Amino acid sequence: MGKYTDDEIRAMKKITCKIAADYLGIAPMAVSIGMQQDRLPIGFAIHNQDRYTDSWSYNIIAERLIAYNHGTINEVQVEGIERNLERIIGEFTEMKKDLRKR
């Protein structure tokens, strides 16, 4: 059994890789690498890379984490969510570029 209950996960404003790892009973590094490689469908990892930094940001979605933990996540739903997230990230990246030009 993990360190957190489903209700505790749902109540959290921010779920870190450490929290997700404790909940799933795996190592935090497994969560971050799994998300970076699109093998752990509990949210999304964004690679922040520019002239000064090279880091990753993680957005873990409570309901996806819970569904994954219970083995009920639907791959079709995940693919649809991922397509939408890719579009949103692309739009955000374009806005970021526009702001840098100013």
N, C-alpha and C positions, 0 to 999 in steps of 0.2 A: 504494500500500500504506500502511496506517495505521501509526501509531507503535507500536502494541501488537499482540501476537499474541493469538489466541483463548485460549490457555492462560494468558497473563499476565492477561487480563481475568477469567477464571474464578477465578484465585488471589487477586484483590483483595477485601479486606473491604468497601471503600467505593469506589464508582465515581462520580466527580464529573462534572459537565457538561463540564469541560475534558478529562478523560480520555476520555469518550465521544466528544467532538468530535474529538480527536486520532485515536481509533480509526476513526471514520467518515470522517475527512478533511473535516470541515465546521467552521464557526465555533462556539465555545461558546454564543454567543447564539442560534444556530439550534437548538441542542439544547434550551436552556431554554425558548425561545418555542414550539418544536414540542411540547414536553411540556405546557406550560401550556395550549395550545390543543387538546390531545388529538390531535395530528396525527403524533406520533412515538411509536409503541407500544413503547418500550423500558423502561418503568417508569411511575411516576406522579409528578405534581407536586401538592403540597399548598399551598394558599394559606393562610398564617398571618395572620389579620387579627383584631386586637382593638383595644382602646383605645390601646395604646402602640406596636404594631408593625403593619407591613404588609409581609410578605415571603413568599418561596416556599421550600419545601423539596423536594428531589428525591430519589427513591429509584429508582435505575437497577438493573435486574435483569440480571445478567451474561448469562444464557442468552437473554433476550429481545433484548438488545443484539447478541449474536453472531448470532442467527437473523435479525434485521433486516438486519444487515450482509451476510449471505449470501443475503438474499432468500427465506428459508424460513419466515418467521413466518406462522402460520396465523391469519387474521382471526377465525375462530370461537373459537379458543383465546384470542385477545386479548380478545374480547368477554366471554367467561366469566370471565377473570381480572379484567377491569375491573369487572364486576358484583360479584364477591366483594370487591374492594378498596373499592368504594363502600360496601358494607355494613360492612366493617371500619372505614373512616374515619368513617362515621356513628355507629357504636357508640363509637368513641374520642372523638368530639366530644361525645356525650352524657355519657360518663364525665368528661370535662374540665369540662363544665358542672356536674355533680354535685359535683365537687371544689371548684369555686369557691364553691358555696353554703355549704360547711362553714366 
